[in-house]
Amino acid sequence: MTLKHVHDSTYVYKLPVNVMLQLLSMMMMMLVVVMMMVMVMMLLMQERRLYMYVKYCENKPKSEFIVAEYIDYFEVCLLSVCLGYVRRVIVIVIVTDCVQRAGLVLRLS
């Protein structure tokens, strides 16, 4: 290894090729280790979501079986929910019309 003086406080080291290759391989190994650590941290951060997805996959066949067994019940529930929604919309429309008419009457008088 030779040392050259370039400027006032700057020195340039001239390293043999084999030493440079060793340094490069060490840097690459360090980079791989850092990337693995980042991947592990990301996996740990997403572990809860992964667990939830695993549970979803486990429960999916069970839920499909239950729905197939009791399809009539679910259709009735869906129909009642839809009717309840329609009733609420009708009430809102009627009340809105009444309020608008009352406002119109108040403005005219």
MOPAC internal coordinates of N, CA, C and O (Angstrom, degrees):
PM7 1SCF
backbone

  N    0.0000 0     0.00 0     0.00 0    0    0    0
  C    1.4428 1     0.00 0     0.00 0    1    0    0
  C    1.5213 1   107.20 1     0.00 0    2    1    0
  O    1.2310 1   121.50 1   -52.18 1    3    2    1
  N    1.2968 1   114.73 1   127.82 1    3    2    1
  C    1.4602 1   119.73 1   179.49 1    5    3    2
  C    1.5057 1   109.02 1  -114.34 1    6    5    3
  O    1.2310 1   121.39 1   -29.36 1    7    6    5
  N    1.2872 1   114.94 1   150.64 1    7    6    5
  C    1.4599 1   121.73 1  -177.07 1    9    7    6
  C    1.5200 1   107.93 1  -118.45 1   10    9    7
  O    1.2310 1   120.85 1   -52.90 1   11   10    9
  N    1.3175 1   115.99 1   127.10 1   11   10    9
  C    1.4624 1   121.09 1   178.61 1   13   11   10
  C    1.5136 1   109.12 1  -116.23 1   14   13   11
  O    1.2310 1   121.76 1   -40.20 1   15   14   13
  N    1.3125 1   114.24 1   139.80 1   15   14   13
  C    1.4542 1   119.54 1   175.40 1   17   15   14
  C    1.5283 1   107.79 1   -91.39 1   18   17   15
  O    1.2310 1   120.44 1   -60.20 1   19   18   17
  N    1.3501 1   116.77 1   119.80 1   19   18   17
  C    1.4572 1   120.57 1  -177.34 1   21   19   18
  C    1.5218 1   110.75 1   -98.50 1   22   21   19
  O    1.2310 1   120.64 1   120.91 1   23   22   21
  N    1.3178 1   116.37 1   -59.09 1   23   22   21
  C    1.4714 1   121.10 1   179.30 1   25   23   22
  C    1.5121 1   107.85 1  -124.83 1   26   25   23
  O    1.2310 1   121.31 1    21.62 1   27   26   25
  N    1.3012 1   115.10 1  -158.38 1   27   26   25
  C    1.4664 1   120.07 1  -176.21 1   29   27   26
  C    1.5201 1   112.17 1   -57.48 1   30   29   27
  O    1.2310 1   120.81 1   122.31 1   31   30   29
  N    1.3512 1   116.05 1   -57.69 1   31   30   29
  C    1.4623 1   118.72 1  -175.32 1   33   31   30
  C    1.5214 1   112.13 1  -119.38 1   34   33   31
  O    1.2310 1   119.64 1  -163.97 1   35   34   33
  N    1.3245 1   118.30 1    16.03 1   35   34   33
  C    1.4515 1   121.86 1  -176.90 1   37   35   34
  C    1.5258 1   109.41 1  -107.13 1   38   37   35
  O    1.2310 1   121.70 1   -47.65 1   39   38   37
  N    1.3232 1   114.35 1   132.35 1   39   38   37
  C    1.4600 1   120.32 1   176.84 1   41   39   38
  C    1.5201 1   108.72 1  -125.08 1   42   41   39
  O    1.2310 1   120.44 1   -37.82 1   43   42   41
  N    1.2920 1   116.77 1   142.18 1   43   42   41
  C    1.4485 1   121.72 1   177.58 1   45   43   42
  C    1.5158 1   107.57 1  -113.65 1   46   45   43
  O    1.2310 1   121.27 1   -52.18 1   47   46   45
  N    1.3503 1   115.17 1   127.82 1   47   46   45
  C    1.4595 1   120.18 1   177.68 1   49   47   46
  C    1.5217 1   108.23 1   -96.17 1   50   49   47
  O    1.2310 1   120.77 1   -47.97 1   51   50   49
  N    1.2838 1   116.14 1   132.03 1   51   50   49
  C    1.4566 1   119.95 1   175.67 1   53   51   50
  C    1.5213 1   107.17 1  -105.66 1   54   53   51
  O    1.2310 1   121.11 1   -71.48 1   55   54   53
  N    1.3338 1   115.47 1   108.52 1   55   54   53
  C    1.4580 1   121.08 1  -175.83 1   57   55   54
  C    1.5210 1   110.11 1   -98.09 1   58   57   55
  O    1.2310 1   121.00 1   -30.48 1   59   58   57
  N    1.3204 1   115.70 1   149.52 1   59   58   57
  C    1.4703 1   118.60 1   174.24 1   61   59   58
  C    1.5299 1   109.97 1   -66.03 1   62   61   59
  O    1.2310 1   120.37 1   -22.59 1   63   62   61
  N    1.3160 1   116.90 1   157.41 1   63   62   61
  C    1.4531 1   122.62 1  -175.56 1   65   63   62
  C    1.5219 1   111.52 1   -61.81 1   66   65   63
  O    1.2310 1   119.64 1   137.82 1   67   66   65
  N    1.3200 1   118.29 1   -42.18 1   67   66   65
  C    1.4583 1   119.72 1  -178.45 1   69   67   66
  C    1.5311 1   111.87 1   -64.21 1   70   69   67
  O    1.2310 1   119.90 1   144.71 1   71   70   69
  N    1.3181 1   117.79 1   -35.29 1   71   70   69
  C    1.4602 1   120.98 1   177.49 1   73   71   70
  C    1.5245 1   109.75 1   -68.77 1   74   73   71
  O    1.2310 1   120.37 1   139.11 1   75   74   73
  N    1.3201 1   116.89 1   -40.89 1   75   74   73
  C    1.4650 1   120.22 1   178.16 1   77   75   74
  C    1.5245 1   110.76 1   -63.67 1   78   77   75
  O    1.2310 1   120.42 1   140.36 1   79   78   77
  N    1.3202 1   116.80 1   -39.64 1   79   78   77
  C    1.4657 1   120.15 1   178.03 1   81   79   78
  C    1.5236 1   111.22 1   -65.36 1   82   81   79
  O    1.2310 1   120.70 1   140.84 1   83   82   81
  N    1.3297 1   116.26 1   -39.16 1   83   82   81
  C    1.4658 1   119.60 1   177.40 1   85   83   82
  C    1.5277 1   111.24 1   -64.04 1   86   85   83
  O    1.2310 1   121.18 1   136.68 1   87   86   85
  N    1.3322 1   115.34 1   -43.32 1   87   86   85
  C    1.4691 1   119.01 1   177.61 1   89   87   86
  C    1.5225 1   111.18 1   -62.83 1   90   89   87
  O    1.2310 1   120.64 1   138.43 1   91   90   89
  N    1.3095 1   116.37 1   -41.57 1   91   90   89
  C    1.4555 1   120.34 1   178.91 1   93   91   90
  C    1.5261 1   111.65 1   -63.36 1   94   93   91
  O    1.2310 1   120.32 1   137.18 1   95   94   93
  N    1.3113 1   116.99 1   -42.82 1   95   94   93
  C    1.4724 1   119.56 1   178.79 1   97   95   94
  C    1.5286 1   110.88 1   -66.32 1   98   97   95
  O    1.2310 1   119.78 1   143.25 1   99   98   97
  N    1.3319 1   118.02 1   -36.75 1   99   98   97
  C    1.4678 1   120.53 1   177.12 1  101   99   98
  C    1.5369 1   110.40 1   -64.98 1  102  101   99
  O    1.2310 1   120.82 1   138.92 1  103  102  101
  N    1.3231 1   116.04 1   -41.08 1  103  102  101
  C    1.4563 1   119.55 1   178.62 1  105  103  102
  C    1.5248 1   110.73 1   -64.94 1  106  105  103
  O    1.2310 1   120.23 1   140.51 1  107  106  105
  N    1.3179 1   117.16 1   -39.49 1  107  106  105
  C    1.4606 1   120.59 1   177.82 1  109  107  106
  C    1.5264 1   111.07 1   -63.40 1  110  109  107
  O    1.2310 1   120.34 1   137.57 1  111  110  109
  N    1.3388 1   116.96 1   -42.43 1  111  110  109
  C    1.4604 1   120.60 1   177.99 1  113  111  110
  C    1.5212 1   110.74 1   -62.87 1  114  113  111
  O    1.2310 1   120.42 1   139.43 1  115  114  113
  N    1.3376 1   116.81 1   -40.57 1  115  114  113
  C    1.4580 1   120.01 1   177.91 1  117  115  114
  C    1.5247 1   110.65 1   -63.86 1  118  117  115
  O    1.2310 1   120.19 1   139.97 1  119  118  117
  N    1.3178 1   117.25 1   -40.03 1  119  118  117
  C    1.4445 1   121.22 1   177.90 1  121  119  118
  C    1.5234 1   111.50 1   -62.94 1  122  121  119
  O    1.2310 1   120.41 1   138.83 1  123  122  121
  N    1.3182 1   116.82 1   -41.17 1  123  122  121
  C    1.4636 1   120.99 1   178.14 1  125  123  122
  C    1.5237 1   110.42 1   -63.47 1  126  125  123
  O    1.2310 1   120.56 1   137.72 1  127  126  125
  N    1.3308 1   116.53 1   -42.28 1  127  126  125
  C    1.4675 1   120.41 1   179.52 1  129  127  126
  C    1.5291 1   110.26 1   -63.38 1  130  129  127
  O    1.2310 1   120.43 1   137.31 1  131  130  129
  N    1.3241 1   116.78 1   -42.69 1  131  130  129
  C    1.4665 1   120.00 1   179.54 1  133  131  130
  C    1.5284 1   110.19 1   -64.43 1  134  133  131
  O    1.2310 1   119.99 1   137.61 1  135  134  133
  N    1.3208 1   117.62 1   -42.39 1  135  134  133
  C    1.4619 1   120.71 1   178.57 1  137  135  134
  C    1.5252 1   111.29 1   -63.05 1  138  137  135
  O    1.2310 1   120.21 1   140.85 1  139  138  137
  N    1.3294 1   117.21 1   -39.15 1  139  138  137
  C    1.4618 1   119.93 1   177.49 1  141  139  138
  C    1.5266 1   110.78 1   -64.87 1  142  141  139
  O    1.2310 1   120.51 1   140.45 1  143  142  141
  N    1.3213 1   116.63 1   -39.55 1  143  142  141
  C    1.4617 1   120.10 1   178.66 1  145  143  142
  C    1.5319 1   110.79 1   -63.76 1  146  145  143
  O    1.2310 1   120.78 1   139.29 1  147  146  145
  N    1.3260 1   116.12 1   -40.71 1  147  146  145
  C    1.4664 1   119.97 1   178.10 1  149  147  146
  C    1.5187 1   110.26 1   -63.77 1  150  149  147
  O    1.2310 1   120.18 1   137.69 1  151  150  149
  N    1.3246 1   117.26 1   -42.31 1  151  150  149
  C    1.4634 1   120.58 1   179.36 1  153  151  150
  C    1.5248 1   111.46 1   -63.21 1  154  153  151
  O    1.2310 1   120.44 1   139.30 1  155  154  153
  N    1.3309 1   116.77 1   -40.70 1  155  154  153
  C    1.4692 1   120.55 1   178.08 1  157  155  154
  C    1.5245 1   110.14 1   -63.71 1  158  157  155
  O    1.2310 1   120.50 1   137.61 1  159  158  157
  N    1.3325 1   116.65 1   -42.39 1  159  158  157
  C    1.4652 1   119.76 1   179.04 1  161  159  158
  C    1.5220 1   111.03 1   -63.59 1  162  161  159
  O    1.2310 1   120.45 1   139.23 1  163  162  161
  N    1.3232 1   116.74 1   -40.77 1  163  162  161
  C    1.4643 1   119.68 1   178.33 1  165  163  162
  C    1.5199 1   110.96 1   -64.82 1  166  165  163
  O    1.2310 1   120.30 1   139.69 1  167  166  165
  N    1.3222 1   117.03 1   -40.31 1  167  166  165
  C    1.4648 1   120.09 1   178.40 1  169  167  166
  C    1.5219 1   110.91 1   -63.92 1  170  169  167
  O    1.2310 1   120.23 1   138.41 1  171  170  169
  N    1.3241 1   117.17 1   -41.59 1  171  170  169
  C    1.4540 1   119.94 1   178.42 1  173  171  170
  C    1.5246 1   111.22 1   -64.90 1  174  173  171
  O    1.2310 1   120.17 1   143.45 1  175  174  173
  N    1.3347 1   117.28 1   -36.55 1  175  174  173
  C    1.4557 1   119.94 1   178.94 1  177  175  174
  C    1.5258 1   111.44 1   -68.35 1  178  177  175
  O    1.2310 1   120.15 1   148.12 1  179  178  177
  N    1.3178 1   117.32 1   -31.88 1  179  178  177
  C    1.4572 1   121.10 1  -177.41 1  181  179  178
  C    1.5295 1   112.28 1   -96.91 1  182  181  179
  O    1.2310 1   119.93 1  -173.14 1  183  182  181
  N    1.3239 1   117.74 1     6.86 1  183  182  181
  C    1.4629 1   121.42 1  -175.48 1  185  183  182
  C    1.5307 1   111.70 1   -60.06 1  186  185  183
  O    1.2310 1   120.22 1   140.21 1  187  186  185
  N    1.3245 1   117.19 1   -39.79 1  187  186  185
  C    1.4662 1   120.70 1  -178.70 1  189  187  186
  C    1.5248 1   110.63 1   -63.55 1  190  189  187
  O    1.2310 1   120.59 1   136.25 1  191  190  189
  N    1.3311 1   116.48 1   -43.75 1  191  190  189
  C    1.4627 1   119.56 1   178.43 1  193  191  190
  C    1.5203 1   110.50 1   -64.97 1  194  193  191
  O    1.2310 1   120.80 1   140.22 1  195  194  193
  N    1.3056 1   116.08 1   -39.78 1  195  194  193
  C    1.4620 1   119.51 1   179.36 1  197  195  194
  C    1.5238 1   110.07 1   -63.51 1  198  197  195
  O    1.2310 1   120.15 1   139.03 1  199  198  197
  N    1.3310 1   117.33 1   -40.97 1  199  198  197
  C    1.4635 1   121.13 1   178.42 1  201  199  198
  C    1.5224 1   110.15 1   -63.11 1  202  201  199
  O    1.2310 1   120.47 1   138.80 1  203  202  201
  N    1.3274 1   116.71 1   -41.20 1  203  202  201
  C    1.4644 1   119.71 1   179.35 1  205  203  202
  C    1.5261 1   110.54 1   -63.97 1  206  205  203
  O    1.2310 1   120.10 1   141.22 1  207  206  205
  N    1.3172 1   117.42 1   -38.78 1  207  206  205
  C    1.4580 1   120.46 1   179.03 1  209  207  206
  C    1.5287 1   110.99 1   -67.74 1  210  209  207
  O    1.2310 1   120.53 1   141.65 1  211  210  209
  N    1.3296 1   116.59 1   -38.35 1  211  210  209
  C    1.4751 1   120.30 1   177.37 1  213  211  210
  C    1.5213 1   109.54 1   -61.97 1  214  213  211
  O    1.2310 1   120.38 1   135.81 1  215  214  213
  N    1.3320 1   116.88 1   -44.19 1  215  214  213
  C    1.4643 1   120.50 1   178.48 1  217  215  214
  C    1.5252 1   111.04 1   -63.03 1  218  217  215
  O    1.2310 1   120.61 1   138.89 1  219  218  217
  N    1.3274 1   116.43 1   -41.11 1  219  218  217
  C    1.4604 1   120.44 1   177.83 1  221  219  218
  C    1.5278 1   110.42 1   -59.04 1  222  221  219
  O    1.2310 1   120.59 1   134.60 1  223  222  221
  N    1.3297 1   116.48 1   -45.40 1  223  222  221
  C    1.4669 1   120.11 1   179.67 1  225  223  222
  C    1.5245 1   111.71 1   -64.56 1  226  225  223
  O    1.2310 1   120.27 1   145.24 1  227  226  225
  N    1.3347 1   117.10 1   -34.76 1  227  226  225
  C    1.4567 1   120.22 1   178.13 1  229  227  226
  C    1.5292 1   111.23 1   -69.43 1  230  229  227
  O    1.2310 1   120.34 1   141.92 1  231  230  229
  N    1.3256 1   116.95 1   -38.08 1  231  230  229
  C    1.4614 1   121.06 1  -174.51 1  233  231  230
  C    1.5262 1   114.07 1   -86.58 1  234  233  231
  O    1.2310 1   119.92 1   164.06 1  235  234  233
  N    1.3138 1   117.76 1   -15.94 1  235  234  233
  C    1.4669 1   120.87 1  -176.04 1  237  235  234
  C    1.5270 1   112.83 1   -57.96 1  238  237  235
  O    1.2310 1   118.78 1   130.86 1  239  238  237
  N    1.3450 1   119.93 1   -49.14 1  239  238  237
  C    1.4739 1   118.41 1   178.89 1  241  239  238
  C    1.5320 1   112.82 1   -62.40 1  242  241  239
  O    1.2310 1   120.58 1   143.66 1  243  242  241
  N    1.3297 1   116.50 1   -36.34 1  243  242  241
  C    1.4721 1   120.05 1   178.82 1  245  243  242
  C    1.5326 1   110.51 1   -63.99 1  246  245  243
  O    1.2310 1   120.77 1   135.64 1  247  246  245
  N    1.3181 1   116.13 1   -44.36 1  247  246  245
  C    1.4643 1   118.80 1  -178.43 1  249  247  246
  C    1.5247 1   111.07 1   -67.77 1  250  249  247
  O    1.2310 1   120.20 1   141.61 1  251  250  249
  N    1.3211 1   117.21 1   -38.39 1  251  250  249
  C    1.4647 1   119.71 1   177.54 1  253  251  250
  C    1.5273 1   110.92 1   -63.18 1  254  253  251
  O    1.2310 1   120.26 1   141.43 1  255  254  253
  N    1.3304 1   117.10 1   -38.57 1  255  254  253
  C    1.4616 1   120.97 1   177.88 1  257  255  254
  C    1.5254 1   110.81 1   -64.48 1  258  257  255
  O    1.2310 1   120.48 1   135.62 1  259  258  257
  N    1.3418 1   116.68 1   -44.38 1  259  258  257
  C    1.4700 1   120.49 1  -179.04 1  261  259  258
  C    1.5225 1   110.32 1   -63.97 1  262  261  259
  O    1.2310 1   120.35 1   136.91 1  263  262  261
  N    1.3111 1   116.94 1   -43.09 1  263  262  261
  C    1.4698 1   119.79 1   179.17 1  265  263  262
  C    1.5207 1   110.49 1   -63.70 1  266  265  263
  O    1.2310 1   120.16 1   139.12 1  267  266  265
  N    1.3296 1   117.29 1   -40.88 1  267  266  265
  C    1.4672 1   120.07 1   179.27 1  269  267  266
  C    1.5258 1   111.17 1   -64.53 1  270  269  267
  O    1.2310 1   120.08 1   142.27 1  271  270  269
  N    1.3330 1   117.44 1   -37.73 1  271  270  269
  C    1.4618 1   121.29 1   179.86 1  273  271  270
  C    1.5248 1   112.26 1   -68.20 1  274  273  271
  O    1.2310 1   120.57 1   139.27 1  275  274  273
  N    1.3305 1   116.53 1   -40.73 1  275  274  273
  C    1.4648 1   121.52 1  -172.48 1  277  275  274
  C    1.5233 1   111.50 1  -116.47 1  278  277  275
  O    1.2310 1   120.03 1  -139.01 1  279  278  277
  N    1.3240 1   117.55 1    40.99 1  279  278  277
  C    1.4593 1   121.47 1  -176.83 1  281  279  278
  C    1.5274 1   111.73 1   -61.40 1  282  281  279
  O    1.2310 1   119.96 1   144.14 1  283  282  281
  N    1.3287 1   117.68 1   -35.86 1  283  282  281
  C    1.4739 1   120.68 1   179.44 1  285  283  282
  C    1.5285 1   111.11 1   -61.61 1  286  285  283
  O    1.2310 1   121.05 1   136.64 1  287  286  285
  N    1.3342 1   115.59 1   -43.36 1  287  286  285
  C    1.4668 1   120.08 1   179.36 1  289  287  286
  C    1.5269 1   110.26 1   -61.26 1  290  289  287
  O    1.2310 1   120.87 1   134.57 1  291  290  289
  N    1.3245 1   115.94 1   -45.43 1  291  290  289
  C    1.4636 1   119.22 1  -178.19 1  293  291  290
  C    1.5282 1   111.38 1   -67.13 1  294  293  291
  O    1.2310 1   119.94 1   144.96 1  295  294  293
  N    1.3192 1   117.73 1   -35.04 1  295  294  293
  C    1.4608 1   119.63 1   177.01 1  297  295  294
  C    1.5192 1   110.94 1   -65.73 1  298  297  295
  O    1.2310 1   120.29 1   139.23 1  299  298  297
  N    1.3504 1   117.06 1   -40.77 1  299  298  297
  C    1.4644 1   120.84 1   177.67 1  301  299  298
  C    1.5208 1   109.88 1   -63.45 1  302  301  299
  O    1.2310 1   120.51 1   136.41 1  303  302  301
  N    1.3359 1   116.64 1   -43.59 1  303  302  301
  C    1.4719 1   119.96 1   179.36 1  305  303  302
  C    1.5227 1   110.76 1   -61.87 1  306  305  303
  O    1.2310 1   120.91 1   135.85 1  307  306  305
  N    1.3163 1   115.87 1   -44.15 1  307  306  305
  C    1.4580 1   119.63 1   179.49 1  309  307  306
  C    1.5234 1   110.91 1   -63.01 1  310  309  307
  O    1.2310 1   120.61 1   138.35 1  311  310  309
  N    1.3227 1   116.45 1   -41.65 1  311  310  309
  C    1.4623 1   120.74 1   178.99 1  313  311  310
  C    1.5237 1   110.78 1   -63.32 1  314  313  311
  O    1.2310 1   120.35 1   137.68 1  315  314  313
  N    1.3474 1   116.93 1   -42.32 1  315  314  313
  C    1.4623 1   119.19 1  -179.85 1  317  315  314
  C    1.5271 1   111.31 1   -67.64 1  318  317  315
  O    1.2310 1   120.59 1   143.89 1  319  318  317
  N    1.3049 1   116.49 1   -36.11 1  319  318  317
  C    1.4697 1   118.93 1   177.24 1  321  319  318
  C    1.5206 1   109.71 1   -65.29 1  322  321  319
  O    1.2310 1   120.46 1   135.52 1  323  322  321
  N    1.3325 1   116.72 1   -44.48 1  323  322  321
  C    1.4662 1   120.36 1   179.06 1  325  323  322
  C    1.5193 1   111.03 1   -62.28 1  326  325  323
  O    1.2310 1   120.20 1   136.27 1  327  326  325
  N    1.3242 1   117.22 1   -43.73 1  327  326  325
  C    1.4625 1   120.09 1   179.23 1  329  327  326
  C    1.5198 1   111.37 1   -64.34 1  330  329  327
  O    1.2310 1   120.91 1   140.44 1  331  330  329
  N    1.3278 1   115.86 1   -39.56 1  331  330  329
  C    1.4641 1   119.24 1   177.34 1  333  331  330
  C    1.5150 1   111.18 1   -62.10 1  334  333  331
  O    1.2310 1   120.81 1   140.37 1  335  334  333
  N    1.3124 1   116.07 1   -39.63 1  335  334  333
  C    1.4587 1   120.21 1   177.82 1  337  335  334
  C    1.5278 1   110.59 1   -65.03 1  338  337  335
  O    1.2310 1   120.93 1   135.95 1  339  338  337
  N    1.3395 1   115.83 1   -44.05 1  339  338  337
  C    1.4665 1   120.00 1   179.43 1  341  339  338
  C    1.5204 1   110.35 1   -62.60 1  342  341  339
  O    1.2310 1   120.14 1   138.05 1  343  342  341
  N    1.3360 1   117.33 1   -41.95 1  343  342  341
  C    1.4715 1   120.29 1   178.50 1  345  343  342
  C    1.5324 1   110.88 1   -60.65 1  346  345  343
  O    1.2310 1   120.94 1   136.27 1  347  346  345
  N    1.3524 1   115.81 1   -43.73 1  347  346  345
  C    1.4592 1   119.16 1   179.63 1  349  347  346
  C    1.5236 1   111.28 1   -63.04 1  350  349  347
  O    1.2310 1   120.43 1   139.84 1  351  350  349
  N    1.3131 1   116.79 1   -40.16 1  351  350  349
  C    1.4600 1   119.80 1   178.81 1  353  351  350
  C    1.5200 1   110.61 1   -64.26 1  354  353  351
  O    1.2310 1   120.43 1   137.76 1  355  354  353
  N    1.3338 1   116.79 1   -42.24 1  355  354  353
  C    1.4666 1   120.30 1   178.95 1  357  355  354
  C    1.5227 1   110.69 1   -61.92 1  358  357  355
  O    1.2310 1   119.98 1   135.85 1  359  358  357
  N    1.3315 1   117.65 1   -44.15 1  359  358  357
  C    1.4674 1   121.29 1   179.04 1  361  359  358
  C    1.5259 1   110.00 1   -62.18 1  362  361  359
  O    1.2310 1   120.41 1   137.54 1  363  362  361
  N    1.3155 1   116.82 1   -42.46 1  363  362  361
  C    1.4732 1   119.98 1  -179.97 1  365  363  362
  C    1.5262 1   110.42 1   -63.14 1  366  365  363
  O    1.2310 1   120.34 1   137.73 1  367  366  365
  N    1.3324 1   116.95 1   -42.27 1  367  366  365
  C    1.4670 1   120.48 1   179.25 1  369  367  366
  C    1.5199 1   110.51 1   -63.49 1  370  369  367
  O    1.2310 1   120.02 1   135.34 1  371  370  369
  N    1.3329 1   117.56 1   -44.66 1  371  370  369
  C    1.4711 1   121.16 1  -179.47 1  373  371  370
  C    1.5297 1   110.33 1   -62.68 1  374  373  371
  O    1.2310 1   120.40 1   133.53 1  375  374  373
  N    1.3334 1   116.84 1   -46.47 1  375  374  373
  C    1.4707 1   120.41 1  -178.97 1  377  375  374
  C    1.5216 1   109.98 1   -64.46 1  378  377  375
  O    1.2310 1   120.21 1   138.22 1  379  378  377
  N    1.3222 1   117.20 1   -41.78 1  379  378  377
  C    1.4555 1   120.49 1   179.57 1  381  379  378
  C    1.5234 1   110.79 1   -62.29 1  382  381  379
  O    1.2310 1   120.52 1   137.09 1  383  382  381
  N    1.3345 1   116.61 1   -42.91 1  383  382  381
  C    1.4598 1   119.82 1   178.16 1  385  383  382
  C    1.5183 1   110.94 1   -62.12 1  386  385  383
  O    1.2310 1   120.36 1   136.38 1  387  386  385
  N    1.3399 1   116.91 1   -43.62 1  387  386  385
  C    1.4666 1   120.54 1   179.77 1  389  387  386
  C    1.5273 1   110.81 1   -61.56 1  390  389  387
  O    1.2310 1   120.83 1   135.91 1  391  390  389
  N    1.3109 1   116.01 1   -44.09 1  391  390  389
  C    1.4706 1   119.74 1  -179.02 1  393  391  390
  C    1.5195 1   109.97 1   -65.85 1  394  393  391
  O    1.2310 1   120.24 1   139.27 1  395  394  393
  N    1.3267 1   117.15 1   -40.73 1  395  394  393
  C    1.4564 1   119.49 1   179.20 1  397  395  394
  C    1.5306 1   110.65 1   -65.25 1  398  397  395
  O    1.2310 1   120.34 1   139.29 1  399  398  397
  N    1.3342 1   116.95 1   -40.71 1  399  398  397
  C    1.4689 1   119.64 1   178.48 1  401  399  398
  C    1.5239 1   110.75 1   -65.16 1  402  401  399
  O    1.2310 1   120.92 1   138.63 1  403  402  401
  N    1.3329 1   115.85 1   -41.37 1  403  402  401
  C    1.4807 1   119.01 1   179.15 1  405  403  402
  C    1.5052 1   109.55 1   -62.94 1  406  405  403
  O    1.2310 1   119.79 1   140.31 1  407  406  405
  N    1.3175 1   118.00 1   -39.69 1  407  406  405
  C    1.4673 1   120.57 1   177.73 1  409  407  406
  C    1.5056 1   111.33 1   -64.60 1  410  409  407
  O    1.2310 1   120.80 1   141.79 1  411  410  409
  N    1.3337 1   116.07 1   -38.21 1  411  410  409
  C    1.4531 1   120.85 1   178.49 1  413  411  410
  C    1.5348 1   110.51 1   -65.32 1  414  413  411
  O    1.2310 1   121.15 1   136.50 1  415  414  413
  N    1.3247 1   115.40 1   -43.50 1  415  414  413
  C    1.4694 1   120.06 1   179.08 1  417  415  414
  C    1.5157 1   109.99 1   -63.54 1  418  417  415
  O    1.2310 1   119.92 1   137.94 1  419  418  417
  N    1.3409 1   117.76 1   -42.06 1  419  418  417
  C    1.4557 1   120.74 1  -179.91 1  421  419  418
  C    1.5224 1   111.11 1   -64.80 1  422  421  419
  O    1.2310 1   120.38 1   143.34 1  423  422  421
  N    1.3156 1   116.89 1   -36.66 1  423  422  421
  C    1.4663 1   119.39 1   179.86 1  425  423  422
  C    1.5338 1   111.26 1   -71.19 1  426  425  423
  O    1.2310 1   120.03 1   145.01 1  427  426  425
  N    1.3364 1   117.54 1   -34.99 1  427  426  425
  C    1.4574 1   119.95 1  -178.92 1  429  427  426
  C    1.5235 1   112.84 1   -72.92 1  430  429  427
  O    1.2310 1   121.33 1   149.92 1  431  430  429
  N    1.3333 1   115.06 1   -30.08 1  431  430  429
  C    1.4666 1   116.37 1  -175.30 1  433  431  430
  C    1.5003 1   112.51 1   -89.97 1  434  433  431
  O    1.2310 1   120.10 1   180.00 1  435  434  433

